[in-house]
Amino acid sequence: MQRIQENFDKQAFMKTLGAEIVSIEEGKVVIACTKNNSLTQQHGFFHAGVLSSIVDSACGYAALTMMPEDADVLSVEFKVNLLRPAMADKIIATGEVLKNGRTLVVAEGIVTDESGDKIFAKMVGTMFVKRN
C-alpha cells in the first residue's frame, strides 16, 4: 500500500487542502481534512468543492488499491449528494470499491465528521483503468 501513499503525496491539490490519508486497505481508503478558513464558503462551512475533492480522491485511491502495478485510475464520472452543511473541525472521506472491473471501477464514498455520526455527503463514482 506504499504505492498509494506515494501517489497521493504527488498530488499538489491535496497538499493545498491539507488532506492526508488516514488508512489504506484493499478496496478502501480514508482521507481526512482539517478545517481552516481558506476551505470554507461564505457561511463558514467546508466548501462543497473540498468535500467533493477529497471523497473523489478517496474513491480513486480505493480503486487503485485493486489495480496491478502497471495501472492507474482516472475519474470519469461522479455524483455527489450534499446532505447537510459540513460544520466540523475535521471531515473524513471514506471511499470503497463496489465493482472492480478490467476497464471501469465503480466506487462509493461518504464524508462524515470525525465521529462518523454526521454524514455530510455521499458519492458514487466511476474510475477508468489506465494501463501505463
C-alpha positions in Angstrom: 0.0 0.0 0.0 3.1 2.2 0.0 2.4 2.9 -3.7 -0.9 4.5 -2.8 0.7 6.9 -0.3 3.5 7.8 -2.7 1.0 8.5 -5.4 -1.1 10.6 -3.0 2.0 12.6 -1.9 2.4 13.7 -5.5 -1.0 15.5 -5.6 -0.3 19.2 -5.1 -4.0 19.9 -4.7 -4.4 17.5 -1.8 -1.5 19.3 -0.1 -3.2 22.6 -0.7 -6.3 21.3 1.1 -4.2 19.9 3.9 -5.7 16.5 3.2 -4.0 13.3 4.4 -4.5 9.6 4.1 -5.7 8.0 7.4 -5.9 4.4 6.3 -5.4 2.2 3.3 -6.9 -1.3 2.8 -7.6 -3.3 -0.3 -10.7 -1.6 -1.8 -10.9 1.1 0.9 -9.2 4.4 1.6 -9.9 7.0 4.2 -8.8 10.6 3.8 -9.0 13.4 6.5 -9.1 17.2 6.1 -8.8 19.7 8.9 -10.8 22.9 8.7 -9.1 26.2 8.0 -10.7 29.4 6.8 -9.4 29.0 3.3 -11.5 25.9 2.9 -14.8 27.5 3.9 -17.6 29.1 2.0 -19.4 32.4 3.0 -21.3 30.8 5.9 -18.2 29.2 7.5 -19.0 25.6 6.4 -16.5 23.5 4.5 -16.9 24.4 0.8 -18.7 21.7 -1.3 -15.6 21.6 -3.6 -13.5 20.4 -0.7 -15.9 17.6 0.2 -16.2 16.6 -3.5 -12.4 16.6 -4.0 -11.5 14.5 -1.0 -14.2 12.0 -1.5 -13.3 11.7 -5.2 -9.7 11.1 -4.2 -10.7 8.5 -1.5 -12.7 6.6 -4.1 -10.0 6.8 -6.7 -7.4 5.5 -4.3 -9.7 2.8 -3.1 -9.9 1.7 -6.8 -6.1 2.0 -7.2 -5.5 -0.4 -4.3 -7.1 -3.1 -6.5 -5.0 -2.4 -9.6 -1.9 -4.1 -10.8 1.4 -2.1 -10.6 1.2 -1.2 -14.3 -2.2 0.6 -14.0 -3.6 3.8 -12.7 -7.1 5.2 -12.4 -8.8 8.4 -13.5 -12.3 9.6 -12.5 -14.6 9.7 -15.5 -17.9 10.4 -13.7 -19.2 11.0 -10.2 -22.3 12.3 -8.4 -22.1 13.9 -5.0 -25.2 14.4 -2.9 -24.6 17.1 -0.3 -26.8 16.1 2.7 -26.1 18.8 5.2 -23.7 21.7 5.8 -20.3 20.4 6.7 -19.8 22.2 10.0 -16.9 20.3 11.7 -13.3 20.8 12.7 -12.3 17.9 10.5 -14.0 15.9 7.8 -13.4 12.3 6.9 -13.9 10.9 3.4 -14.1 7.1 3.0 -14.0 5.5 -0.4 -14.9 1.9 -1.1 -14.9 -0.2 -4.3 -18.3 -1.6 -5.2 -17.3 -3.2 -8.5 -13.8 -3.8 -9.7 -13.6 -4.3 -13.5 -10.9 -4.5 -16.1 -11.8 -1.2 -17.7 -14.1 0.6 -15.2 -14.3 0.6 -11.4 -17.4 1.7 -9.5 -16.8 3.1 -6.0 -18.9 4.9 -3.4 -17.8 7.4 -0.9 -19.1 9.1 2.2 -17.9 12.3 4.0 -18.6 12.5 7.7 -17.4 14.3 10.8 -14.7 12.7 12.9 -17.1 10.6 15.0 -18.9 9.3 11.9 -22.2 10.4 13.3 -22.9 13.2 10.9 -23.0 12.4 7.2 -22.2 15.5 5.1 -22.0 13.9 1.6 -22.4 10.7 -0.4 -20.8 9.9 -3.7 -20.9 7.3 -6.4 -18.2 7.4 -9.0 -16.7 5.6 -11.9 -13.0 5.3 -12.5 -11.3 4.4 -15.8 -8.5 1.9 -15.5 -5.5 3.4 -17.3 -2.8 1.0 -18.3 0.7 2.5 -18.2 
